[in-house]
Amino acid sequence: MTPTPNSTTGLDAHLAFARRMDRIDGLAHYRARFLGTDADTDTANPRAYLDGNSLGRPLRASADRIADFLQHDWGTRLIRGWDEQWMDLPLQIGDDLGRVCLGAAPGQIFVGDSTSVLLYKLARAAVDSRPHRTEIVLDSDNFPTDRYIVEGIARERGLTLRWIDSDTEGGVTAEQVRQAVGRETSLVLLSHVAYRSGYLADMQAITAVAHEHDALVLWDLSHSVGSVPVELDRCDVDLAVGCSYKYLSGGPGAPAFGYVRSDLHDVLTQPIQGWMGAQAIFEMGPGYQPATGIRRFMSGTPAVLGMLAMQDTIAMLNEATIESVRAKSVALTEFAITLVDEWLAPMGVTVASPREQTHRGGHVTINHPLMRQVTKILWDNDVIPDFRAPNGLRLGLAPLSTSFVETYDGVAAVRDVLRGILLGQNGVSR
């Protein structure tokens, strides 16, 4: 899945390459399952959607599932739905997600709350389990919520933050973690794929380094789940969280998931003691007694409606396999970088993501001082990447919904808009 364009360069050669790749792509047929693609004749479609790493396209099956749920599951079963299926849905989906995407045995993943809330719950539980330790290790370019959450926990618990100065065009290495952790480290918090650069961290090596000092590690999987193979059990990961609205196409604000390794269930105490995490939920007892297993890390009533769409994506990933998805992701990002090097580099654009595919997740960031303006014009012309300050434009290439021709069209539009701005003109060539 990784052939490269032939030696004949130029627009026509790259377009021919993209068309050929789409013809031989074993995953191409999945694109028609998404609403808003060129296979969907019922909607006005964007010319190119290159933001699947921020909000995934919805599946046709999810539209049907949600409509059926409203009409039948909720509409006719009403409150009986809780006893019949909804109560266990967070754990059932968690087990499916663990099996298909995350390399996790059953009983270690639940769905519920937002990513921010889950980060707080698991990070706070981790540091409280190491009461005599005084430091949390994190990196300077992690996603803002990750940094903000542990800054708050550090204030609550009187802890010190030890910062790793991470490269905004790269990410955190095992050697950097080795230099930062020590006998005072209670927790290391990192992202598996960096939100800005797309850097793919070495989960196994970094986790092993932290464990040498008996520190716990909490991984944010928001930019890797559904795009990059993850092996939580094999890597001996302690804790993980991730969102479901990117590559899992759960929809805007869909609930996140949390992973707690099974041997830590009875060791950690989560700080938000809601009724869904209690041992006997409907006894309404006077005091809180945590449930056994992963359910004890739940808090409030599950957002059932928000959990519907991700089930269809998980099922589709099970068909396609995460390994095949990763192979196409690598090919898409390699193609995008090739186009950037040929078309955009002469205008001063730089690639701000790892060029080595083993160190790169599912998106590519490109930098130029005019990218904020470029992004606005692109959006006005139905070409949709996203912008990350100060100068980054991200190309989020979701393998099951993004084609090679769409990638070609998107990067060509970036080229045309940037060239137009530099020449004093605005617009996208058609």
C-alpha positions as CSV (number, residue, x, y, z in Angstrom):
1,M,0.0,0.0,0.0
2,T,3.0,2.3,-0.2
3,P,4.0,2.7,-3.9
4,T,5.4,6.1,-4.7
5,P,4.7,8.4,-7.7
6,N,6.9,7.6,-10.7
7,S,9.7,9.8,-11.8
8,T,7.4,11.9,-14.0
9,T,6.5,14.9,-11.8
10,G,3.8,17.5,-12.1
11,L,0.1,17.8,-11.4
12,D,-1.1,15.2,-13.9
13,A,1.3,12.6,-12.7
14,H,0.3,13.0,-9.1
15,L,-3.4,12.9,-10.0
16,A,-2.8,9.8,-12.0
17,F,-1.1,8.3,-9.0
18,A,-3.9,9.2,-6.7
19,R,-6.5,7.7,-9.1
20,R,-4.5,4.5,-9.4
21,M,-4.1,4.2,-5.6
22,D,-7.8,4.6,-5.1
23,R,-8.4,1.8,-7.7
24,I,-6.1,-0.6,-5.9
25,D,-7.1,0.4,-2.4
26,G,-8.6,-2.5,-0.5
27,L,-10.3,-0.2,1.9
28,A,-11.8,2.2,-0.8
29,H,-15.3,0.7,-0.6
30,Y,-15.7,1.8,3.0
31,R,-15.8,5.4,1.8
32,A,-19.3,5.0,0.5
33,R,-20.5,4.1,4.0
34,F,-19.9,7.7,5.1
35,L,-22.3,10.6,4.7
36,G,-20.9,13.6,3.0
37,T,-18.4,11.8,0.7
38,D,-18.5,12.0,-3.1
39,A,-20.4,8.7,-3.0
40,D,-23.3,10.5,-1.2
41,T,-25.5,12.1,-3.8
42,D,-28.0,13.3,-1.3
43,T,-26.0,16.1,0.3
44,A,-23.8,19.0,-0.7
45,N,-20.4,17.6,-0.1
46,P,-17.2,19.5,0.8
47,R,-14.6,19.5,-2.0
48,A,-12.1,17.9,0.4
49,Y,-12.5,17.1,4.1
50,L,-9.1,16.9,5.7
51,D,-10.1,17.1,9.4
52,G,-11.0,13.5,10.2
53,N,-8.5,13.7,13.1
54,S,-10.6,16.3,14.7
55,L,-14.1,15.3,13.9
56,G,-14.8,12.1,11.9
57,R,-17.5,11.9,9.2
58,P,-20.7,10.2,10.3
59,L,-21.6,6.8,9.0
60,R,-24.9,6.1,7.1
61,A,-25.4,3.2,9.5
62,S,-25.2,5.5,12.5
63,A,-27.9,7.8,11.0
64,D,-30.1,4.7,10.8
65,R,-29.2,3.5,14.2
66,I,-29.9,6.8,15.9
67,A,-33.3,7.1,14.1
68,D,-34.2,3.6,15.1
69,F,-33.2,4.2,18.7
70,L,-35.4,7.3,18.9
71,Q,-38.3,5.5,17.3
72,H,-38.1,2.1,19.0
73,D,-35.6,1.7,21.8
74,W,-36.4,4.9,23.5
75,G,-39.7,5.5,21.9
76,T,-41.3,2.2,22.8
77,R,-39.2,0.7,25.5
78,L,-38.8,3.9,27.5
79,I,-37.3,3.4,30.9
80,R,-37.3,-0.3,30.5
81,G,-34.3,0.2,28.1
82,W,-32.0,0.6,31.1
83,D,-32.7,-2.9,32.4
84,E,-32.8,-4.4,28.9
85,Q,-29.6,-3.1,27.5
86,W,-28.4,0.5,28.3
87,M,-27.0,-0.1,31.8
88,D,-24.2,-2.4,30.4
89,L,-23.6,-0.5,27.2
90,P,-20.5,1.4,28.5
91,L,-18.8,-1.8,29.3
92,Q,-19.9,-3.7,26.2
93,I,-18.6,-1.0,23.9
94,G,-15.4,-0.8,26.0
95,D,-14.7,-4.5,25.6
96,D,-15.4,-4.2,21.8
97,L,-13.1,-1.2,21.5
98,G,-10.4,-3.0,23.5
99,R,-10.5,-6.0,21.3
100,V,-10.7,-4.2,17.9
101,C,-8.4,-1.2,18.4
102,L,-6.6,-1.2,21.7
103,G,-5.1,-4.6,22.4
104,A,-7.0,-4.8,25.8
105,A,-8.6,-7.9,27.4
106,P,-12.2,-7.6,28.5
107,G,-13.1,-5.8,31.7
108,Q,-10.6,-2.9,31.5
109,I,-12.3,-0.2,29.4
110,F,-15.5,1.8,30.0
111,V,-17.2,4.5,28.0
112,G,-18.4,7.6,29.7
113,D,-17.7,11.3,30.6
114,S,-15.6,13.6,28.5
115,T,-11.9,13.2,27.9
116,S,-11.2,16.1,30.3
117,V,-13.2,14.5,33.1
118,L,-11.6,11.1,32.6
119,L,-8.2,12.6,32.6
120,Y,-8.9,14.2,35.9
121,K,-10.4,11.0,37.4
122,L,-7.5,8.7,36.4
123,A,-4.7,11.2,37.0
124,R,-6.0,12.1,40.4
125,A,-6.5,8.4,41.3
126,A,-2.9,7.7,40.1
127,V,-1.2,10.4,42.2
128,D,-3.4,9.6,45.3
129,S,-2.1,6.0,45.0
130,R,1.5,7.3,45.5
131,P,0.9,9.7,48.5
132,H,4.6,10.0,49.4
133,R,5.6,11.1,45.9
134,T,5.7,14.7,44.9
135,E,6.0,15.1,41.1
136,I,4.0,14.7,37.9
137,V,5.9,14.5,34.6
138,L,4.3,15.9,31.5
139,D,5.4,17.6,28.3
140,S,5.2,21.3,27.3
141,D,3.3,20.6,24.0
142,N,0.7,18.2,25.1
143,F,-2.9,19.0,24.3
144,P,-4.0,21.9,26.5
145,T,-6.6,20.0,28.5
146,D,-4.0,17.4,29.5
147,R,-1.8,20.2,30.9
148,Y,-4.6,22.2,32.5
149,I,-6.0,19.1,34.3
150,V,-2.7,18.1,35.9
151,E,-1.9,21.7,36.8
152,G,-5.1,21.8,38.8
153,I,-4.4,18.4,40.4
154,A,-0.9,19.6,41.3
155,R,-2.5,22.6,43.1
156,E,-5.0,20.4,44.9
157,R,-2.4,18.0,46.1
158,G,0.6,20.2,46.6
159,L,2.6,18.5,43.9
160,T,5.4,19.7,41.5
161,L,5.1,19.6,37.7
162,R,8.3,18.4,36.0
163,W,8.1,19.5,32.4
164,I,9.7,17.8,29.4
165,D,10.4,20.4,26.7
166,S,9.0,18.7,23.7
167,D,9.7,19.6,20.1
168,T,6.6,21.1,18.5
169,E,7.6,19.3,15.2
170,G,8.4,16.1,17.0
171,G,7.4,14.6,20.3
172,V,8.6,13.0,23.6
173,T,11.2,10.2,23.5
174,A,12.0,7.5,25.9
175,E,15.3,9.2,26.7
176,Q,13.6,12.4,27.6
177,V,11.3,10.5,30.0
178,R,14.3,8.7,31.5
179,Q,15.9,12.1,32.2
180,A,12.7,13.4,33.8
181,V,11.4,10.6,36.0
182,G,12.8,9.6,39.4
183,R,12.0,8.4,42.8
184,E,9.6,11.3,43.4
185,T,7.6,10.7,40.2
186,S,4.0,9.6,40.9
187,L,2.6,9.9,37.3
188,V,3.7,10.4,33.8
189,L,1.1,11.9,31.4
190,L,1.7,11.8,27.7
191,S,-0.1,11.6,24.4
192,H,0.5,8.6,22.2
193,V,0.1,10.7,19.0
194,A,1.0,14.4,19.5
195,Y,-2.0,16.6,18.6
196,R,0.1,19.2,16.8
197,S,2.9,17.3,15.0
198,G,1.4,13.8,14.8
199,Y,4.5,12.4,16.4
200,L,3.9,8.7,17.4
201,A,5.5,8.0,20.8
202,D,7.1,4.7,21.7
203,M,4.5,3.6,24.2
204,Q,6.2,0.4,25.3
205,A,9.7,1.9,25.8
206,I,8.3,5.0,27.7
207,T,6.1,2.9,29.9
208,A,9.0,0.6,30.8
209,V,11.1,3.6,31.7
210,A,8.4,5.0,34.1
211,H,7.9,1.6,35.6
212,E,11.6,1.4,36.5
213,H,10.9,4.1,39.0
214,D,7.5,2.6,40.1
215,A,5.6,5.5,38.5
216,L,2.3,5.1,36.8
217,V,1.8,6.2,33.2
218,L,-1.5,7.7,31.8
219,W,-1.7,7.8,28.0
220,D,-4.0,10.0,26.0
221,L,-5.0,8.0,22.9
222,S,-7.3,10.6,21.4
223,H,-5.3,11.0,18.2
224,S,-4.3,7.3,17.8
225,V,-7.4,5.2,18.5
226,G,-8.9,4.0,15.3
227,S,-5.9,5.1,13.3
228,V,-2.8,3.5,14.8
229,P,-2.6,0.0,16.3
230,V,-2.4,0.2,20.1
231,E,-1.4,-2.6,22.4
232,L,-2.2,-1.6,25.9
233,D,-1.9,-5.0,27.6
234,R,1.3,-5.9,25.7
235,C,2.9,-2.5,26.6
236,D,1.9,-3.0,30.3
237,V,0.1,0.4,30.2
238,D,-1.4,1.4,33.5
239,L,-4.0,4.0,32.4
240,A,-5.3,5.5,29.2
241,V,-8.1,7.8,28.0
242,G,-9.3,8.8,24.6
243,C,-12.1,10.5,22.7
244,S,-14.5,8.9,20.3
245,Y,-15.3,11.7,17.9
246,K,-12.2,11.6,15.8
247,Y,-11.3,8.4,14.0
248,L,-14.2,6.6,15.8
249,S,-16.8,8.9,14.3
250,G,-18.8,9.0,17.5
251,G,-20.1,12.5,16.7
252,P,-19.6,16.0,18.3
253,G,-19.2,15.6,22.1
254,A,-19.5,11.8,22.1
255,P,-18.3,10.4,25.4
256,A,-14.7,9.3,25.9
257,F,-13.3,6.0,27.1
258,G,-11.0,5.1,30.0
259,Y,-8.7,2.1,30.5
260,V,-7.5,0.9,33.8
261,R,-5.2,-2.2,33.9
262,S,-7.0,-5.0,35.8
263,D,-4.5,-5.3,38.6
264,L,-5.0,-1.6,39.5
265,H,-8.8,-1.8,39.9
266,D,-8.6,-2.5,43.6
267,V,-5.6,-0.2,44.1
268,L,-6.9,3.1,42.7
269,T,-9.7,5.2,44.1
270,Q,-11.3,7.5,41.7
271,P,-12.4,10.9,43.0
272,I,-15.8,11.4,41.5
273,Q,-18.0,8.9,43.4
274,G,-21.2,8.8,41.4
275,W,-24.0,6.3,41.7
276,M,-23.0,4.4,38.5
277,G,-19.7,3.4,40.1
278,A,-21.4,2.1,43.3
279,Q,-21.6,-1.6,44.2
280,A,-25.4,-1.7,44.4
281,I,-26.6,1.0,42.1
282,F,-30.4,0.8,42.8
283,E,-30.2,0.2,46.6
284,M,-29.6,3.9,47.0
285,G,-27.6,3.2,50.2
286,P,-26.4,5.8,52.7
287,G,-22.7,5.5,51.9
288,Y,-20.6,4.9,48.8
289,Q,-19.2,1.4,48.3
290,P,-17.4,1.1,44.9
291,A,-18.3,-1.6,42.5
292,T,-15.9,-4.3,41.6
293,G,-13.9,-4.2,38.4
294,I,-13.8,-1.4,35.9
295,R,-17.4,-0.2,36.7
296,R,-16.0,1.5,39.8
297,F,-14.4,4.1,37.6
298,M,-17.7,5.2,36.2
299,S,-19.6,8.1,37.8
300,G,-22.8,9.5,36.3
301,T,-25.6,8.2,34.1
302,P,-24.2,6.9,30.8
303,A,-24.8,9.1,27.8
304,V,-26.5,6.4,25.8
305,L,-27.5,8.5,22.8
306,G,-23.9,9.7,22.5
307,M,-22.6,6.1,22.5
308,L,-24.6,4.9,19.5
309,A,-22.6,6.1,16.5
310,M,-19.2,4.8,17.7
311,Q,-20.5,1.2,17.7
312,D,-20.8,1.3,13.9
313,T,-17.3,2.6,13.5
314,I,-15.9,-0.1,15.8
315,A,-17.7,-2.8,13.9
316,M,-16.3,-1.4,10.6
317,L,-12.8,-1.3,12.0
318,N,-13.2,-4.9,13.0
319,E,-14.0,-5.7,9.4
320,A,-11.2,-3.6,7.9
321,T,-8.6,-4.4,10.7
322,I,-6.6,-1.8,12.4
323,E,-3.5,-3.0,10.6
324,S,-4.9,-2.3,7.2
325,V,-6.2,1.1,8.4
326,R,-2.6,1.9,9.5
327,A,-1.1,0.8,6.2
328,K,-3.4,3.1,4.3
329,S,-2.8,5.9,6.8
330,V,0.9,5.7,6.1
331,A,0.3,5.7,2.4
332,L,-1.9,8.8,2.6
333,T,0.4,10.8,4.8
334,E,3.4,9.8,2.6
335,F,1.5,11.1,-0.5
336,A,0.5,14.3,1.2
337,I,4.1,15.0,2.2
338,T,5.2,14.3,-1.4
339,L,2.8,16.9,-2.6
340,V,3.8,19.4,0.0
341,D,7.5,19.0,-0.8
342,E,6.8,19.6,-4.5
343,W,4.1,22.2,-4.5
344,L,4.3,24.1,-1.2
345,A,7.9,24.0,-0.1
346,P,9.0,26.4,-2.9
347,M,6.6,28.9,-1.3
348,G,8.2,28.6,2.2
349,V,6.0,25.8,3.6
350,T,7.7,23.4,5.9
351,V,6.6,19.9,7.1
352,A,6.1,20.1,10.9
353,S,5.6,16.3,11.3
354,P,8.0,13.4,11.4
355,R,9.0,12.2,8.0
356,E,9.9,8.8,9.2
357,Q,6.6,6.8,9.0
358,T,7.3,4.8,12.1
359,H,7.3,8.0,14.1
360,R,4.2,9.5,12.5
361,G,0.5,9.1,13.4
362,G,-2.4,9.8,11.1
363,H,-2.1,13.5,10.4
364,V,0.5,15.8,8.9
365,T,1.1,19.4,10.0
366,I,2.5,22.0,7.6
367,N,3.7,25.4,8.7
368,H,3.7,28.8,7.1
369,P,3.0,32.3,8.5
370,L,0.0,32.7,6.3
371,M,-1.8,29.4,7.3
372,R,-4.5,31.1,9.4
373,Q,-5.6,33.1,6.4
374,V,-5.2,30.1,4.1
375,T,-7.4,28.0,6.3
376,K,-10.2,30.6,6.4
377,I,-10.3,30.9,2.6
378,L,-10.2,27.1,2.2
379,W,-13.2,26.8,4.5
380,D,-15.1,29.4,2.6
381,N,-14.4,27.2,-0.5
382,D,-15.5,23.9,1.0
383,V,-12.0,22.6,1.6
384,I,-11.7,21.7,5.3
385,P,-8.4,21.2,7.0
386,D,-7.8,22.8,10.5
387,F,-5.5,25.4,11.9
388,R,-3.3,25.1,15.0
389,A,-1.6,28.3,16.2
390,P,0.8,29.8,15.6
391,N,1.3,28.8,11.9
392,G,0.2,25.2,11.5
393,L,-2.3,23.7,9.0
394,R,-3.2,20.1,9.8
395,L,-4.1,17.5,7.2
396,G,-6.1,14.9,9.0
397,L,-6.4,11.9,6.7
398,A,-8.9,9.4,8.1
399,P,-8.1,6.2,6.1
400,L,-11.6,4.7,5.9
401,S,-13.3,7.9,4.7
402,T,-10.5,9.8,2.9
403,S,-9.4,8.9,-0.7
404,F,-6.1,9.6,-2.4
405,V,-7.9,11.9,-4.9
406,E,-9.4,13.8,-2.0
407,T,-6.0,14.2,-0.5
408,Y,-4.7,15.4,-3.9
409,D,-7.6,17.9,-4.2
410,G,-7.0,19.2,-0.7
411,V,-3.3,19.8,-1.0
412,A,-3.8,21.4,-4.4
413,A,-6.3,23.8,-2.9
414,V,-3.8,24.8,-0.2
415,R,-1.3,25.4,-3.0
416,D,-3.7,27.5,-5.0
417,V,-4.8,29.6,-2.0
418,L,-1.3,30.3,-0.7
419,R,-0.1,31.2,-4.2
420,G,-3.0,33.5,-4.6
421,I,-2.3,35.3,-1.3
422,L,1.4,35.6,-2.1
423,L,0.4,37.1,-5.5
424,G,-2.2,39.4,-4.0
425,Q,-5.2,37.3,-5.1
426,N,-7.6,35.1,-3.0
427,G,-9.4,32.0,-4.2
428,V,-9.3,28.4,-5.1
429,S,-8.9,27.3,-8.6
430,R,-11.7,25.0,-9.8
